[in-house]
């Protein structure tokens, strides 16, 4: 973490950041500048969500917007060697899904896909809200890489588009005699884990996932809520790669 350089209060996000450029901040980031009562010429830091952290200054301000001038690159944080992709059924209460995105981002997930299953209680997802939650969490935890949050997709379609180069694919569901996730992959390996709705996957869905190469895993002896299972998965992966 980069506490010697900056803290979340003077950090803004702009994906087009490049040394020597002057960029307009989006509405949310401009609001952040105004809340801090910053003035033209004040120093700030900008990150691009892909590992780049830049020195910057406030270039101009108006009631509706803000421009910043991007200075030197302070740091280029390398992307994680191992990649965690969690495909998770949305919870009925959107707040719980947002909580999962926030906490998983703080810990260090790289990709999240909302997964529409047969027993899903929610099928409409506002990805913009999840992106906003992930950005706030990245600032809070001082992560310079934002997770990719994909559009919601039906489970059967997701099983057909999972990358062929990721051999470690897992499905977490309630079944006895499955190995714990922590024992099923090695440090440095990229993995995909699918997590079902509160009513669990149907037998047909489990069979389809297994045919697609997904290995059944356990997350412990407790019966976990969907968002808790997602967070447990993120923590196991982070600890394995610490």
C-alpha positions as CSV (number, residue, x, y, z in Angstrom):
1,X,0.0,0.0,0.0
2,X,1.1,3.6,-0.7
3,X,0.3,5.5,2.5
4,X,3.6,7.4,2.1
5,X,2.3,8.9,-1.1
6,X,-1.4,9.6,-0.7
7,X,-4.6,8.8,1.1
8,X,-8.1,8.3,-0.2
9,X,-9.1,11.9,0.5
10,X,-6.9,13.4,-2.2
11,X,-7.2,10.6,-4.8
12,X,-9.4,10.9,-7.9
13,X,-10.1,8.4,-10.6
14,X,-9.7,9.2,-14.3
15,X,-9.2,6.2,-16.7
16,X,-7.5,8.4,-19.4
17,X,-4.7,9.6,-17.1
18,X,-1.4,10.3,-18.9
19,X,1.4,12.6,-18.1
20,X,1.0,16.0,-19.7
21,X,-2.7,15.8,-20.3
22,X,-5.5,18.0,-18.9
23,X,-8.7,16.0,-18.3
24,X,-12.2,16.7,-17.2
25,X,-13.3,14.7,-14.2
26,X,-16.7,12.9,-14.3
27,X,-19.5,14.3,-12.2
28,X,-18.8,12.1,-9.2
29,X,-15.1,12.9,-9.1
30,X,-15.7,16.6,-9.7
31,X,-18.1,16.6,-6.8
32,X,-15.3,15.1,-4.7
33,X,-13.0,18.0,-5.6
34,X,-15.7,20.5,-4.5
35,X,-16.4,18.7,-1.3
36,X,-12.7,19.0,-0.4
37,X,-13.0,22.8,-1.1
38,X,-9.9,22.5,-3.4
39,X,-8.7,25.5,-5.4
40,X,-7.0,25.9,-8.7
41,X,-3.4,24.9,-8.3
42,X,-3.9,22.5,-5.4
43,X,-2.1,19.2,-5.6
44,X,-4.0,15.9,-5.9
45,X,-3.3,12.4,-7.1
46,X,-5.0,10.6,-9.9
47,X,-5.2,6.9,-10.7
48,X,-6.3,5.2,-13.9
49,X,-7.7,2.0,-12.5
50,X,-5.1,-0.1,-14.3
51,X,-2.2,0.4,-11.8
52,X,-1.0,3.9,-12.7
53,X,-0.8,6.6,-10.0
54,X,0.0,10.2,-11.1
55,X,0.7,13.5,-9.5
56,X,-1.8,16.1,-10.6
57,X,-3.1,19.6,-9.9
58,X,-6.5,21.2,-10.1
59,X,-6.5,23.1,-13.4
60,X,-9.9,24.7,-13.4
61,X,-13.2,24.7,-11.5
62,X,-16.8,25.5,-12.3
63,X,-20.1,24.9,-10.5
64,X,-20.7,21.8,-12.6
65,X,-17.2,20.4,-13.2
66,X,-13.5,20.2,-12.7
67,X,-10.4,19.8,-14.8
68,X,-7.1,18.5,-13.6
69,X,-3.6,18.6,-15.1
70,X,-1.8,15.2,-15.0
71,X,1.9,15.4,-14.0
72,X,4.5,12.7,-13.4
73,X,3.8,9.0,-13.0
74,X,4.4,8.3,-9.3
75,X,4.0,4.5,-9.5
76,X,3.0,1.7,-11.8
77,X,1.5,-1.1,-9.7
78,X,1.9,-4.4,-11.5
79,X,-1.3,-6.4,-12.1
80,X,-1.6,-9.4,-9.8
81,X,0.0,-12.6,-11.1
82,X,-3.0,-14.7,-10.1
83,X,-6.5,-13.7,-11.1
84,X,-9.7,-14.4,-9.2
85,X,-13.0,-14.3,-11.1
86,X,-16.1,-14.7,-9.0
87,X,-19.4,-15.4,-10.8
88,X,-22.1,-14.9,-8.2
89,X,-25.9,-15.0,-8.2
90,X,-27.4,-11.6,-7.3
91,X,-29.1,-11.4,-3.9
92,X,-32.7,-10.4,-3.6
93,X,-31.6,-7.4,-1.5
94,X,-29.3,-5.3,-3.8
95,X,-27.6,-3.8,-0.7
96,X,-26.1,-7.2,0.1
97,X,-24.6,-7.6,-3.4
98,X,-23.2,-4.1,-3.2
99,X,-21.7,-5.0,0.2
100,X,-20.0,-8.1,-1.4
101,X,-18.6,-5.9,-4.2
102,X,-17.2,-3.4,-1.7
103,X,-15.6,-5.9,0.5
104,X,-14.3,-8.2,-2.2
105,X,-12.7,-5.1,-3.9
106,X,-11.0,-4.1,-0.6
107,X,-9.5,-7.6,-0.3
108,X,-8.5,-7.9,-3.9
109,X,-10.9,-9.6,-6.4
110,X,-10.0,-9.0,-10.1
111,X,-13.3,-9.8,-11.8
112,X,-17.0,-10.2,-10.8
113,X,-19.9,-11.5,-13.0
114,X,-23.5,-11.4,-11.7
115,X,-24.9,-14.8,-12.6
116,X,-28.5,-15.4,-13.4
117,X,-29.6,-18.9,-12.2
118,X,-32.8,-20.8,-12.3
119,X,-33.6,-19.9,-8.6
120,X,-32.2,-16.3,-8.8
121,X,-34.6,-13.9,-6.9
122,X,-33.1,-10.9,-8.7
123,X,-32.5,-10.7,-12.4
124,X,-32.1,-6.9,-13.1
125,X,-28.7,-5.5,-12.0
126,X,-27.5,-1.9,-12.2
127,X,-23.9,-2.4,-13.0
128,X,-23.3,1.4,-12.6
129,X,-24.1,1.1,-8.9
130,X,-21.7,-1.8,-8.6
131,X,-19.0,0.1,-10.4
132,X,-19.4,3.0,-8.1
133,X,-19.2,0.8,-5.1
134,X,-16.0,-0.9,-6.4
135,X,-14.4,2.5,-7.1
136,X,-15.1,3.8,-3.6
137,X,-13.7,0.5,-2.1
138,X,-10.6,0.8,-4.3
139,X,-9.9,4.3,-3.0
140,X,-10.5,3.2,0.6
141,X,-8.1,0.2,0.3
142,X,-5.6,2.1,-1.9
143,X,-5.8,-0.5,-4.7
144,X,-4.7,1.0,-8.0
145,X,-6.4,-1.8,-10.0
146,X,-10.2,-1.7,-10.3
147,X,-12.0,-5.0,-10.7
148,X,-13.8,-5.7,-13.9
149,X,-17.5,-6.0,-13.2
150,X,-19.3,-7.7,-16.1
151,X,-22.9,-7.4,-17.2
152,X,-25.2,-10.1,-15.8
153,X,-25.3,-13.3,-17.7
154,X,-27.3,-16.5,-17.6
155,X,-25.5,-19.5,-16.1
156,X,-25.8,-21.6,-19.2
157,X,-24.2,-18.9,-21.3
158,X,-21.5,-18.2,-18.8
159,X,-20.5,-21.9,-18.8
160,X,-19.9,-21.6,-22.6
161,X,-17.7,-18.5,-22.5
162,X,-15.3,-19.2,-19.6
163,X,-11.7,-18.8,-20.8
164,X,-10.1,-22.1,-22.0
165,X,-6.7,-21.1,-20.6
166,X,-8.0,-21.1,-17.0
167,X,-8.0,-24.7,-16.0
168,X,-9.0,-24.1,-12.4
169,X,-12.8,-23.7,-12.4
170,X,-14.9,-24.4,-9.3
171,X,-18.5,-24.4,-8.3
172,X,-19.5,-24.0,-4.6
173,X,-22.7,-25.6,-3.5
174,X,-24.2,-27.5,-0.7
175,X,-22.9,-31.1,-1.1
176,X,-21.2,-33.5,1.3
177,X,-17.8,-34.9,0.7
178,X,-16.4,-32.1,-1.4
179,X,-12.9,-30.8,-0.8
180,X,-12.4,-27.4,0.7
181,X,-11.6,-24.7,-1.9
182,X,-8.3,-23.8,-0.1
183,X,-7.0,-27.3,-0.9
184,X,-8.0,-27.3,-4.6
185,X,-5.6,-24.8,-6.1
186,X,-2.0,-23.6,-5.7
187,X,-0.7,-20.1,-5.1
188,X,-0.2,-18.3,-8.3
189,X,-3.0,-20.0,-10.2
190,X,-5.9,-18.0,-11.7
191,X,-9.3,-19.4,-10.8
192,X,-13.0,-19.0,-11.5
193,X,-15.5,-19.7,-8.8
194,X,-19.3,-19.8,-9.4
195,X,-21.6,-19.2,-6.4
196,X,-25.3,-19.8,-6.6
197,X,-28.4,-18.1,-5.2
198,X,-29.8,-18.5,-1.7
199,X,-31.9,-21.5,-2.9
200,X,-28.7,-23.1,-4.3
201,X,-28.2,-24.4,-7.9
202,X,-30.6,-26.9,-9.3
203,X,-29.3,-30.4,-10.0
204,X,-29.5,-29.7,-13.7
205,X,-27.3,-26.6,-13.3
206,X,-24.8,-28.5,-11.2
207,X,-24.6,-31.2,-13.8
208,X,-24.0,-28.7,-16.6
209,X,-21.3,-26.9,-14.6
210,X,-19.5,-30.2,-14.0
211,X,-19.7,-31.1,-17.6
212,X,-18.1,-27.7,-18.4
213,X,-15.1,-28.6,-16.2
214,X,-16.2,-27.0,-12.9
215,X,-15.1,-28.9,-9.8
216,X,-17.4,-29.0,-6.7
217,X,-15.8,-27.4,-3.7
218,X,-16.7,-26.6,-0.1
219,X,-16.3,-23.3,1.7
220,X,-16.6,-24.8,5.2
221,X,-19.1,-26.5,7.4
222,X,-21.4,-23.5,7.8
223,X,-24.3,-22.8,5.4
224,X,-23.3,-19.4,4.1
225,X,-25.4,-16.6,2.6
226,X,-24.6,-16.0,-1.1
227,X,-22.6,-12.8,-0.4
228,X,-20.8,-14.3,2.5
229,X,-19.7,-17.3,0.3
230,X,-18.4,-14.8,-2.2
231,X,-16.4,-12.9,0.4
232,X,-15.1,-16.2,1.9
233,X,-13.9,-17.2,-1.6
234,X,-12.1,-13.9,-2.0
235,X,-10.4,-14.2,1.5
236,X,-9.3,-17.8,0.8
237,X,-7.7,-16.7,-2.5
238,X,-6.0,-13.7,-1.0
239,X,-4.6,-15.7,1.9
240,X,-3.3,-18.4,-0.5
241,X,-1.5,-15.8,-2.5
242,X,-0.2,-13.6,0.3
